[in-house]
Amino acid sequence: MGNKGKHSKKKESKLTINYKMLEIGLSICIIVSIGIVIYNYITRSKEEVNEQAEEQKEEESMETASIEESVIEETVDSNIENLINEIMLDNNLNENNFFFFYYNIEEKKYYFYNENTYFTAASTIKVPVAMLYYDKIAEGELSLSDTLLYNSDDYEAGDGSTAADYSVGERIPISYLLEQMIVNSDNTALNILVHSMGYEKCKQELTKYSDKELTEAFYSSNVANVSYYYDVLQYLYQNANKYSELIEYMKISSGGGYLKTNLLQYEVAHKYGSYEEYEHDYGIIYGQNTYLIGVFTKGVENASDLIADIGEQVVTCTETEKSQ
């Protein structure tokens, strides 16, 4: 009996040890399984992230390619170049008496002729002078209701009503002077605005509308070139909100002459200039596309008619080509 009891006790102990080993084995299996699951999850997550990143890169690449395809490179407009060459040949125009620029805003096509030669600017300088004042008004330095003193040396004969409406010694609202200077090309209004700012300071500030290097003559006298006026017009167009009133004045200036003469169906914001043998006009023409055009002449007969004809032919050439 005693031996039997001892044998049973040993057997029970062996069974208990096997159960614990099974428990440990199961725990190991569970831990390994969880590890595998976690590893697979992490691996799949990394793969998914990589796939998403690759997809995003592809999308961004496609978007970039699409944007690059939509960018229009600036190119010389050969049709306008040929047209201007014909007009020059027919009217005895050359680098001594003719200066020209053209730019198609939407299509980024351009043509310049004799763009770096300086000429007497006449009243074309009135647009950038007006821009200086609209800048100061936008910046809060001045307001349209502020007044400027009319001095005796400001008077200059010409169109406009400043000298008729005011007497020397009176103060004149800036709003009145700007309107007279652009709409009626009033020389007295121009002089009051320039002298009030200071001639040297005014000329220095006028350079901010162009990144071109300007000759010393620009600072000491009223001369400019095609490159400068093209830059001025680009700046005006690109900042149209700030210069909205100025642009509206330009639309009604010169009584519908010059560039506007044969383009009555379009809005034309322009400013002519006429002094001795020089006669010019430049502006923005709002057609099917938007055009920046400048025609400047020296000693050319019937220059105002020629300017009108060039404006009409340039727009017709461009818009006929566009409609085909």
C-alpha positions as CSV (number, residue, x, y, z in Angstrom):
1,M,0.0,0.0,0.0
2,G,2.8,2.4,0.9
3,N,4.6,1.9,-2.4
4,K,1.5,2.5,-4.4
5,G,0.9,5.8,-2.8
6,K,4.4,7.0,-3.6
7,H,4.0,6.0,-7.2
8,S,0.8,8.0,-7.6
9,K,2.3,11.1,-6.1
10,K,5.2,11.1,-8.6
11,K,2.9,10.6,-11.5
12,E,0.7,13.6,-10.5
13,S,3.8,15.8,-10.3
14,K,4.9,14.9,-13.8
15,L,1.5,15.9,-15.2
16,T,1.6,19.3,-13.4
17,I,5.0,20.0,-15.0
18,N,3.7,19.2,-18.5
19,Y,0.7,21.5,-18.1
20,K,3.0,24.4,-17.2
21,M,5.2,23.7,-20.2
22,L,2.1,23.7,-22.4
23,E,1.1,27.1,-20.9
24,I,4.5,28.5,-21.6
25,G,4.4,27.1,-25.1
26,L,1.0,28.7,-25.8
27,S,2.2,32.0,-24.5
28,I,5.2,31.9,-26.8
29,C,3.0,31.0,-29.7
30,I,0.6,33.9,-28.9
31,I,3.5,36.3,-28.6
32,V,5.0,35.2,-31.9
33,S,1.6,35.4,-33.6
34,I,1.1,38.9,-32.3
35,G,4.6,39.9,-33.4
36,I,3.9,38.5,-36.9
37,V,0.6,40.4,-37.1
38,I,2.3,43.6,-35.9
39,Y,5.2,43.1,-38.3
40,N,2.8,42.5,-41.2
41,Y,0.7,45.5,-40.2
42,I,3.7,47.8,-40.1
43,T,5.1,46.4,-43.4
44,R,1.7,46.9,-45.1
45,S,1.4,50.4,-43.6
46,K,4.8,51.3,-44.9
47,E,4.0,49.9,-48.3
48,E,0.7,51.8,-48.4
49,V,2.4,55.0,-47.3
50,N,5.1,54.5,-50.0
51,E,2.4,53.8,-52.6
52,Q,0.5,56.9,-51.5
53,A,3.6,59.0,-51.6
54,E,4.4,57.7,-55.1
55,E,0.9,58.4,-56.3
56,Q,1.1,61.9,-54.8
57,K,4.4,62.5,-56.6
58,E,2.9,61.3,-59.9
59,E,-0.1,63.6,-59.4
60,E,2.2,66.5,-58.5
61,S,4.4,65.7,-61.5
62,M,1.4,65.6,-63.8
63,E,0.1,68.9,-62.3
64,T,3.5,70.5,-62.8
65,A,3.7,69.2,-66.4
66,S,0.2,70.6,-67.0
67,I,1.2,74.0,-65.6
68,E,4.4,74.0,-67.7
69,E,2.4,73.2,-70.8
70,S,0.0,76.1,-70.0
71,V,2.8,78.6,-69.7
72,I,3.1,80.7,-72.8
73,E,6.6,81.8,-73.7
74,E,7.2,85.4,-74.9
75,T,7.8,85.4,-78.6
76,V,8.4,88.0,-81.4
77,D,5.2,88.5,-83.4
78,S,6.4,88.0,-86.9
79,N,3.1,89.2,-88.4
80,I,3.4,92.5,-86.7
81,E,7.1,92.7,-87.5
82,N,6.2,92.2,-91.2
83,L,3.4,94.7,-91.0
84,I,5.5,97.4,-89.4
85,N,8.3,96.9,-92.0
86,E,5.7,97.4,-94.8
87,I,4.3,100.5,-93.1
88,M,7.8,101.9,-92.7
89,L,8.7,101.3,-96.3
90,D,5.5,103.0,-97.5
91,N,5.9,106.0,-95.3
92,N,9.7,106.6,-95.4
93,L,10.1,105.7,-91.8
94,N,13.4,104.7,-90.3
95,E,15.4,104.7,-87.1
96,N,15.8,108.5,-87.2
97,N,12.1,109.3,-87.2
98,F,10.2,106.3,-85.9
99,F,9.9,104.3,-82.6
100,F,7.4,101.6,-81.9
101,F,6.3,98.9,-79.4
102,Y,3.6,96.3,-79.4
103,Y,2.7,93.6,-76.8
104,N,-0.2,91.2,-76.8
105,I,-1.0,90.6,-73.1
106,E,-2.8,87.2,-73.5
107,E,-0.6,85.6,-76.1
108,K,2.7,87.2,-74.9
109,K,3.7,88.2,-78.4
110,Y,5.7,91.4,-78.9
111,Y,7.5,93.5,-81.4
112,F,9.8,96.5,-80.7
113,Y,11.5,98.8,-83.2
114,N,14.2,101.3,-82.3
115,E,13.4,100.8,-78.6
116,N,16.6,102.3,-77.1
117,T,16.8,105.6,-79.0
118,Y,15.8,108.6,-76.9
119,F,13.3,111.2,-78.2
120,T,11.5,114.3,-76.8
121,A,8.7,112.8,-74.8
122,A,6.3,115.8,-74.9
123,S,3.1,115.1,-73.0
124,T,3.5,111.4,-72.9
125,I,5.4,112.0,-69.6
126,K,2.1,113.0,-68.0
127,V,1.0,109.4,-67.4
128,P,3.9,108.3,-65.2
129,V,3.7,111.7,-63.3
130,A,0.1,111.0,-62.6
131,M,1.1,107.5,-61.4
132,L,3.4,109.0,-58.9
133,Y,0.5,110.9,-57.3
134,Y,-1.8,107.9,-57.4
135,D,0.9,105.9,-55.6
136,K,1.2,108.6,-52.9
137,I,-2.6,108.6,-52.5
138,A,-2.8,104.8,-52.2
139,E,0.0,104.9,-49.6
140,G,-1.9,107.6,-47.6
141,E,0.7,110.3,-48.1
142,L,-1.8,112.5,-50.0
143,S,-5.5,112.6,-50.8
144,L,-7.3,113.7,-53.9
145,S,-8.8,116.6,-51.9
146,D,-5.4,118.0,-50.9
147,T,-4.5,121.2,-52.6
148,L,-1.3,122.5,-54.3
149,L,-0.2,126.1,-54.8
150,Y,-0.3,127.6,-58.2
151,N,2.9,129.7,-58.7
152,S,3.5,132.2,-61.5
153,D,6.2,130.0,-63.1
154,D,3.8,127.1,-63.4
155,Y,1.8,128.7,-66.2
156,E,2.4,127.2,-69.7
157,A,0.2,127.8,-72.7
158,G,-1.7,124.8,-74.1
159,D,-5.0,122.9,-73.7
160,G,-6.9,122.6,-70.5
161,S,-8.6,125.1,-68.2
162,T,-6.4,125.3,-65.1
163,A,-5.2,128.8,-66.0
164,A,-8.7,129.9,-66.8
165,D,-10.3,128.5,-63.6
166,Y,-7.6,129.5,-61.1
167,S,-5.4,132.5,-60.5
168,V,-1.7,132.5,-59.5
169,G,-1.5,132.2,-55.7
170,E,-4.6,130.0,-55.3
171,R,-4.5,126.4,-54.2
172,I,-5.9,123.8,-56.5
173,P,-7.2,120.3,-55.6
174,I,-5.0,117.4,-56.7
175,S,-8.1,115.7,-58.2
176,Y,-8.7,118.6,-60.5
177,L,-5.0,118.8,-61.6
178,L,-4.8,115.1,-62.4
179,E,-8.0,115.2,-64.5
180,Q,-6.9,118.3,-66.4
181,M,-3.4,116.9,-67.0
182,I,-4.6,113.6,-68.5
183,V,-8.0,114.4,-70.1
184,N,-7.0,117.8,-71.6
185,S,-3.2,117.5,-71.5
186,D,-3.0,120.6,-69.4
187,N,0.6,121.8,-69.2
188,T,0.0,124.2,-66.3
189,A,-1.5,121.3,-64.3
190,L,1.6,119.2,-65.1
191,N,3.9,122.0,-63.9
192,I,2.1,122.5,-60.6
193,L,2.3,118.7,-59.9
194,V,6.0,118.4,-60.8
195,H,7.1,121.6,-59.1
196,S,5.2,120.7,-55.9
197,M,7.1,117.4,-55.7
198,G,10.4,118.9,-56.8
199,Y,11.7,118.4,-60.3
200,E,14.8,116.3,-59.4
201,K,12.8,114.2,-56.9
202,C,10.0,113.7,-59.5
203,K,12.5,112.6,-62.2
204,Q,14.2,110.2,-59.8
205,E,10.9,108.6,-58.8
206,L,9.8,108.2,-62.4
207,T,12.5,105.6,-62.8
208,K,10.8,103.1,-60.5
209,Y,8.4,102.1,-63.3
210,S,11.2,100.6,-65.3
211,D,14.2,98.3,-64.6
212,K,16.0,99.7,-67.6
213,E,19.1,101.8,-67.2
214,L,18.3,105.4,-68.2
215,T,20.7,107.9,-69.6
216,E,21.6,111.1,-67.7
217,A,19.5,113.1,-70.2
218,F,16.4,111.5,-68.8
219,Y,17.0,113.1,-65.4
220,S,17.8,116.6,-66.8
221,S,15.2,116.9,-69.6
222,N,12.0,115.6,-70.9
223,V,13.3,112.7,-73.0
224,A,12.5,108.9,-72.9
225,N,12.5,105.9,-75.2
226,V,10.3,103.0,-76.2
227,S,11.7,100.6,-73.6
228,Y,10.8,103.0,-70.8
229,Y,7.3,103.7,-72.0
230,Y,6.6,100.0,-72.6
231,D,7.6,99.3,-68.9
232,V,5.4,102.2,-67.7
233,L,2.4,100.8,-69.6
234,Q,3.0,97.3,-68.3
235,Y,3.2,98.6,-64.7
236,L,0.0,100.6,-65.3
237,Y,-1.8,97.6,-66.6
238,Q,-0.6,95.2,-64.0
239,N,-1.6,97.6,-61.2
240,A,-4.9,98.6,-62.8
241,N,-6.9,98.6,-59.5
242,K,-4.6,101.3,-58.1
243,Y,-4.7,103.4,-61.2
244,S,-8.4,102.8,-62.2
245,E,-9.2,106.5,-62.2
246,L,-6.2,107.3,-64.3
247,I,-7.1,104.6,-66.8
248,E,-10.6,106.0,-67.1
249,Y,-9.2,109.5,-67.7
250,M,-6.9,108.0,-70.4
251,K,-10.0,106.5,-72.1
252,I,-11.5,109.9,-72.7
253,S,-8.3,111.8,-73.4
254,S,-7.4,113.5,-76.7
255,G,-11.1,113.6,-77.8
256,G,-10.9,110.3,-79.6
257,G,-7.9,111.1,-81.8
258,Y,-4.6,109.4,-82.5
259,L,-4.8,105.6,-81.6
260,K,-8.5,105.9,-80.9
261,T,-9.4,107.5,-84.2
262,N,-10.0,104.3,-86.2
263,L,-10.8,102.1,-83.2
264,L,-14.0,103.6,-82.0
265,Q,-15.5,100.1,-81.3
266,Y,-12.8,99.4,-78.7
267,E,-11.9,101.0,-75.4
268,V,-8.6,102.7,-75.7
269,A,-6.8,104.1,-72.7
270,H,-4.0,106.3,-74.2
271,K,-2.0,109.5,-73.9
272,Y,-0.7,111.5,-76.9
273,G,2.2,114.0,-76.9
274,S,2.9,116.7,-79.4
275,Y,5.8,119.1,-79.3
276,E,7.4,120.8,-82.3
277,E,8.5,118.0,-84.7
278,Y,7.6,115.2,-82.2
279,E,4.2,113.5,-82.2
280,H,3.4,110.4,-80.2
281,D,0.7,108.2,-78.7
282,Y,0.7,105.1,-76.6
283,G,-1.8,103.2,-74.6
284,I,-3.8,100.1,-73.8
285,I,-6.3,98.7,-76.4
286,Y,-9.0,96.4,-75.1
287,G,-9.9,94.2,-78.1
288,Q,-10.4,90.4,-78.4
289,N,-7.0,90.4,-76.6
290,T,-5.4,93.3,-74.7
291,Y,-2.7,95.2,-76.5
292,L,0.0,97.6,-75.4
293,I,0.9,99.9,-78.3
294,G,3.2,102.9,-78.6
295,V,3.9,104.9,-81.8
296,F,6.4,107.7,-81.5
297,T,7.5,109.9,-84.4
298,K,9.9,112.8,-85.2
299,G,9.4,115.1,-88.2
300,V,6.8,112.8,-89.9
301,E,4.1,114.5,-92.0
302,N,0.5,113.8,-90.9
303,A,1.9,111.9,-87.9
304,S,-1.5,111.8,-86.1
305,D,-3.1,110.1,-89.1
306,L,-0.2,107.7,-89.4
307,I,-0.5,106.8,-85.7
308,A,-4.2,106.2,-86.1
309,D,-3.6,104.0,-89.2
310,I,-0.9,102.0,-87.4
311,G,-3.1,101.4,-84.5
312,E,-5.9,100.1,-86.7
313,Q,-3.7,97.9,-88.9
314,V,-2.0,96.3,-85.9
315,V,-5.2,95.4,-84.1
316,T,-6.9,94.3,-87.4
317,C,-3.9,92.1,-88.2
318,T,-3.8,90.4,-84.8
319,E,-7.6,89.9,-84.5
320,T,-8.0,88.7,-88.0
321,E,-5.3,86.1,-87.4
322,K,-7.0,85.1,-84.1
323,S,-10.4,84.6,-85.7
324,Q,-9.1,82.3,-88.4
